[in-house]
Amino acid sequence: MQRNAVLFVLSSTLFVAAFLLLDGPGVVRQLLLGAATTAFLGFFAVRCGADFRQIVTVIVVATAGECVLSLGFGLYTYRNALIPAYVPFGHGIFYLLAVVTAREEWPRRHAAAITRIVLAGGTLYALGSFLLARDEWGLLWWAIAATLIVRSRNQLLLSTCVIYTIILELAGTAIGNWRWTPVVPLPGLHSLHSANPPSGVGVLYVLLDLITVAICARRVFVIQPQETEEPA
C-alpha cells in the first residue's frame, strides 16, 4: 500500500480511538472535537487527493440520516449530545477510509477473497447475534447489506466499508458513546429486537456509500491516481 494510505489508516485508528475516549458533555468540548475532526478530515482529504464533492456529499447525506434515524425514529441515542459535533465529519473520515483502502493494489488484488470473507463473517456474526441476543433487526439489516454487496459492481469498496463500520460500532457502544434501542417499533408490524449494536449495522454505511456514488455522477473511485503511480 502507498505511504499516504498506510499513514491515513494508522492515523485514523489512533484519532478515532482518541475522540471516542474524549467525547463528553459540554458545548466547548463538543466544538473542539468537531473542529479537530474537521481538520483531520481536511488534511487527509488533501493529502490523498480526494474529490471534495464526494466528501461534502457524504457529510450532508450522513447528517440527514442521523437526524432521521436518531432524532426522528430513535433507533440509537448518543450519550453526550443529540448529535455530537464530531459525528458528521467522522462519517467523512470513514467514507475516505473505505475508498482509500479499496483503491490500493493489495486489496484490489484480493478483492474477491476479501468480499467472500466479509460475507461469510458477516453472516456468521448475524446468525450468532440472532441466536444469542435475539438480534432480529441486525439479521434483517445484514440480509439487506449482503444482498447489496453481492449485486454491486463495487464489492471491495462496500466490503471494506462494512469492516470499518463494525469495528467503529463495537468500540463506540462498548465505551458507551451511543446505544441502540433494544426494541425497534415498526408501525403496523411486530416490533423487532436489536442488539447493541445490531449485527447488520454496516448496511447504513453501505447505503451511504452507494447514495454518495450515485449522487456524484456514479463515479466509483473518489481518489485520483497520483502522478507517481505506474500506468496500469
Buried (B, 14 or more C-beta within 10 A) or exposed (E): BBEBBEBBBEBBEEBBEEBBEEBEEEEEBBEBBBEBBBEBBBEBBEEBBBBEBBBEBBBBBBBEBBEEEBEEEEBBEBBBBEBBBBBBBBBBBBBBBBBBBBBBEEBEEEBEEBBEEBBEEBBEBBBEBBEEBBBBBBBBBBBBBBEBBEEBEBBBBBBBBBBBBBEBBEBBBEEEBBBBBBEBEEEEEEEBBBBBBBBBBBBBBBBBBBBBBEBBEEEBBBBEEEEEEEEE
